[in-house]
Amino acid sequence: MRIKKDSNGGKKELSALEIKAMSKAGLHAVGTVSGLCLKIDAAGNKSWVLRVLVGGRRRSMGLGGYPSVTLAIAIDKARKARGLIEEGIDPIGHRQKLKEGSATVSFSKAAELFIENKSPEWRNEKHIAQWRSTIKEYCQSINTKDVSQIETHHIRQLLEGIWLTKTETASRLRGRIEAILDWATVNKYRKGDNPARWNGHLEHLLASPKKIRQVEHHKALPWKEMPDFVKKLNSMNGIGTRCFEFLLLTLCRSNEAREAMWSEIDFENKTWTIPAERTKQKKKHIVALSDRALNLLKSLEQNGEYLFSTNGKKPISDGTMMVSLKRMAKTNEALKGYTVHGFRSTYRDWAAETTQYSNDTLESALGHKVGNSVELAYKRTNFLEQRFPLMEDWASYIYKEVA
C-alpha cells in the first residue's frame, strides 16, 4: 500500500483533484479516515476500500467505485463504518444483513437504543439509571454479542449465578433482557423466539421467584402511631420536611411531591393537578387538598416555579426530603427501615379500619386505577367530590396532636 506524506513526514490527505489524477495501480491510503484507501487495478479502474480490524481480524470493506462514489461520499461511508466498529458491530456483516432485510447489533448497543426509545415514558432519571447499571453489571457475558446470536444457554448461564442469591434483581434483569431482545426482533436485528421469555421457557429451567423469596413490601408505620409521628415532623424545620408533610397530606408519590409546581395548584377549587407524565399511571391525577394542606402551601415562600426548591431553579432531591425521616430514626430505632412510600400503606390501613368510604374513593385518593378494564371503560368519575371529606378526615387524624 502506498502512503503519501507531507513535507513534515506525516500522512497526507489526498484531495479530490489528486484522486482524479492518480493512475498507478495499487492501494493508496487516502489519509482522512484511518484505513480508507483508493484501489486502482491494472486496467485503471478505481474503487474505494476500507481496511479495518473487526474482532481481531483484518477485513477489507468495499465502499463503491469511483467516480460514482466521490471522495466525500467515501469518507462519510468510512466514518460510519468506523462508528459501527466502536459500537461493537461488524460493518460488513451489518451491511450484508441490511441487504437480507435484517441488520446486526450488539446486545449493549440494542440495550442503549431500547432505553433511548423508551425513556420518555419512564418516570424519572433514577429508573433509567437503574436500567443502565443492571445491564452493565450483569450482562457482561452477552454485551458484545450480536443479538441474533444470543440463545437460551447464554441467558441461563447469566442468570443462574444470581437467581438464588439476588432473586428480585435477577427476576427484574430477566424481564429487562426479554424486553430488549423483543425490541431487537421487532427491529429485525434477530429472529425467532425470545430466549429470555419466562412462560413456557425459562420457567422450566429456573426455580419460580415466588417460591424462593418472600415479596418485601415497603415498611409502613402503624396507623395508630401517625399522630405522634406527624407532631414530631411538624416541629422540625427545613424545606425537605415541609415537602414530606405535603406528601403525607396528599398521599402522593415522592417524585410527584418534590416536582410539584405552583402552576398546578388551584387555591380557589382546592385542588392540585399532577400532569400525566409525572404519574405512575401516566394519567392526569387531581388531588383534593385539605385545609391543612392549603395552609402548608400558603406558609411557603414562593421561590421559583417549584413548591419545594432550595435555589429556585430545580426541585429538591429525594435525599433532601428523606433527611427528616433519617433524623427521627436516629433518636427512635423503631423508625429505621421505613420508607416514604410506606406511608401510603399506613393511610390505607387507617381508612380500612376507621372509615366508611367506598373502596373506589380510597383507591382514587392514591391515584390507583379503580376496577377492571371493562369497568374502567364505562366509569367517567374520579370520585373527586367524595375525596374532599376523606382528605379532611385524614388530615384531622394525623394532625390531631399538632396545635
N, C-alpha and C positions, 0 to 999 in steps of 0.2 A: 504493500500500500504506500502510495506516495503522499508525503505530507509537506506542504509548502510552509515556509517560515518567513516571518517578517524580519526587518533589519535588526531587531533586538534578539533574534533567535527563537522567538515564541511562535506558536502555531498561528498561521494566517487564516483569516476568514475570507473565503472566496466570494467574489462579487458575482452578480448576475451576468455581467459582461464577460468575466473570466470563464464562467461556466460555459457560456455560449461559444467562446473561442477555443476551448480545450478540445483536443482531438487525439491525444496519445492514449492508447489502450491501457487499461489497468483500473485500479481502485484508488480514487483520490479523496482524501479527507477534506470535508467542506469547512470544518472548524467552528461553526456556530453552535452546533449541538454535538456533544460527545458521541462519537460513533457514526455520525452521519457522513456518508460517502457518495461520491458520484462514480458510477461504474461505466466504463467505456469498453465495448467489446471490439474485436478485430475489425468488424465492418463499420465501426464508428458510431454505433447506436449507443445512446446514453440512457441510464436509468439510475434511480435513487436506491441506496441500500443503507439500512441502519444496523450496525453491528453492536450487539448488546450481550450482557451476561444475564441469563434467566435461570434461577435455581442452580447456579454454579456452572452452567453450560454456556458456551459461546454460541450465539444464534445470529443469523443474518436475516433481516426482515426487509423484504422489498416494499418500497413506498410508491412505486409507479414509474412510468417512463417520462423522460424529458423530450420535448418541451411541454407536453400536455400537463405535466405536473411541474410547476415552476419552482424556483429556488424557495420562494416564500412559502408555498404550499408544503414543500418537502420539509422545511424547518418546522412548520406547525405540526405536521404529522409526527415528526421525530420527537418533538416535545411532549405530545400527547402520549406516545408510546412509552417514553421515559417516565411520565407521570403514572401510568398504569403499573410499571415495574415497581415504583416506590410504594404503591399500594398493595404489593404482593400479587399482582395479576400478570400472567403471561400475555403480552400484547399479541403474539402470533396466534396463540390458542383463542384469545378473545375475539380476534378478527374472524377466525375460522368459524367460531360458534355463532357470530353475528350473521354470517352467510347462511348458516344452517337454521337460523331463526332463534338461536339462544346464545347468550353471552356467558362469560365466566367471571367470577369474582370471588375473592377470599371471604371466609366467614367474618373476619374482623371488619372488612370493608362493608359487607352486607349488613352487619350489625349497626355500623355507623350511619349508613344510608337509611335503614329502618328507623333508627332513633330520630334522625333528622326529619323524616317524613311524619312521624307520629307525635313528636314533642309538642306541636301546637295544641294538641288536645289533652296533654297531660297537665296535672295540677300545678306543679312547681319545679324549680330547678333542682331541688333535692331529689325528686323522683327520677329525673333524667340522669343525675349524677350516679344514683344507685344502679341504674341500668348499665351505665358505662363501667362502673367499678366491678360489678359482678362478672361481666363479660371479660374484662381484662384479667381479673384474678383467677377465675375458674376455667376459662376456655382456652388456656394457652396451648393445649394439645390440638385444637382444631382451628385456632385463629388464622393460621397461614394456609389452611387447606381450602381448595376450591370447594364451594358449597355443593357442587354437583357430585363431589367425591365423598361427602360425609355420609356414613352409614350407621346402622344401629349399634355396632360394636364400638364405634367411636364415642357415641353418646353414653352408652352403658359404662364404658371404662371411665369416662369423665365424671359421671355421677356417683358411681359406686364408692369412691373414696370419701365422700361426704354425706352419703344418703342416710347412714345410721347416726352419725355424729352431729350433723348440721341439717337435720331433716327439713326444717322450714325453708332454710336458704336453698337447699338442693331442689326442693319442690318448686320454689319460685324460679330458680335458674332453669329448670327443665321447661317450664312454661315460656320463659323468655326465648330460649333456643328454638322451641317449637314455633313461636311467632315469627322469629327472624327467618327460619327456613321456609315457613309458609309464604312470607313476603318474597323470598328468593324464587319460589316456584311460580308465583303469580307474575313475577317479572322475567320469567323464562331463563333464570340462571340455573335451575335444576328441574328434574322431572321425577315423577313417581311419588310414592307415599312419604310422609314426613317421618324420619327415624326417631324424632323426639316426641311423637304423639304418645299419649298415655293410654286412652281407651283402646282396648283390643290389641295393644302392642307392649309398651313398657310395663304395663300393669302385670304382665305375666313374667317379667324378668326382675322386677324390683318390688320390695315389700310396700304395702299400702302406707302412705304417710299417716293416715288416720289411725292405723293400728300400732304405729311405733312412736307416736308422740301425742301428747295432750295439747289441744289448742289453748294457747295462753291469751286470755282476753286482757285488755288494759285494766290495770288495778284501779278499782273505784272506791272512793271514800264512802263509808256507810252513811245513808242519808240523814240519820239522826245526829250525826256529828257536823253536818254542814253549817248550822248557825254559829257554832263556836269557831269553826274554820274561817268563815267569812268575817267574823268580828275581828280576828287577828289580821286577816288580809287587809281589811279596810283601814286598820290602824297604821299600815306600812305606807311609805312614800315611794314615788317612782312611777315613771310612765309605763313601765312594764307591768307593775302591779295594777294600775288602772285598766290596762288592756285585759289583764287576767279577770278582773271584776266584770268588765263588759262581756267577756266570753261567757262567764258563768250566768250572767243575766239574760243573755241572748241564746245560749245553748248552741252557739256556732262552733265551727272548727277553728283550729289555731290560725291557719293562713287567712281565713275569712275575716277574723277579728283584726289581725295585725295589718292587713292590707285595706281595711275599711277606709272609705273616703267621705269627706264632708258632703260631697255632691250626692251621695247615696242616702243621706239621712233626710227624712221628711218630718220635721218637727210638728207641723200642723196636723198631719194624719198619723203621727206617732209610729212611723214605720222606717225600716232600714231595708233597702233593696240590694241584695247581693247579686251582681251580674252572673250570668250563666257560666262564663269562662272561669270563674273563681270557685264554683261549687263542685262537689264530687259528682253530683248527678248531671252536671253540665246543663242545668236548667235554672232559670232565674228563681231566686228564693226571697220571699218577702217576710221579714221578721217583724213580729208585733212587739213594739217597745213598751216596757212598763214605765211607770213614772220614775222609778228608781234609776232605770237605765237612761232615761232622758235627762235626769238631774246630773248623772255622772258626766254625760256628754257636755252639758252646759257648764260644768265646772272646769272643763279642759280649755287650755289656751290654744286657739287655732294657730297651728304652726305649719303652714303649707297646706297641701291638698289632703294629706292623710290625717286620720284621727289621732293616731299614735306614731309620733315621729320625734327623733331627737335632734335632727338637723333641718327639718322642713322639706327635705328633698326625697327621702325614701322612708318606708315604714320600718319599725323596729324589727329586730331579728327574733327568731323563735327563742334563742337563748336569753334575750333580754326579758321576755315575758316569763321565762322559767325561773329567773333569779329569785323572785319572791317565794316560789314553792320550795326551792332549794334552801333558802334561808330559814324557812319554817321547819324544814326537815332536819336541820342541824340541831334544833332545840327540841324536836319531837321525833324520836326514832320511828314511831308508828307511821309517819308520813313518807318515809323513804320508799321509793319504788312507784309512787303514784305518778300518773301522767295527766297532762291537761285533758287529753281526750277522755280519760276515765270518768270525768265529772259529768259527761253526758249520760253515762250509765247510772250515776248517782241520782240525777234528775228522774230518770225512767223508773227507778226503784221507788222513789218518793211518790211519783204520780200514780203508780200502780197500787200502792198500799194506802194512800191517803186521799185520793181524789176520785171523782165520778166521771171525769171527762172520757169521751169516746177514744178508742184506740187510734182512730184516724186523726183525731185532733192532736193527741200526744205525739204520734209519729211525725205529723206535719211540722210540729214545732222544731223537730230535729232536722228538717229538710229531707226526710226519707220519702221514698215513693210509697204510696198507700194503695194496697190492693194488687190483684194480679193484672196481667196485660189486658184482659177483657174489661175488667172494671175500670182500669185507667183510661181506656178508650172512651168511656162514657162519662167519667167524672170530670167536671169542669170547675169544681170548687177547690180552694186551697185551705179551707177551714180557717181563714184569717180572723173572721169575727169571733169565732169560738176561742181562738188563741189569745186574744187580748185579756180576758179574765184569767186564763190559765197562767199567763206570764206575770200578771199581777199577784196571783196566789203564790207562785214560785218565788218571786222577789220578796214578798212579805215573809215567807217562811225562812229563807236563807239569811235575811237581814233582821230577823226578829231580835237578835242580841245587840244590833247596832243602833245607837241612839239617833 
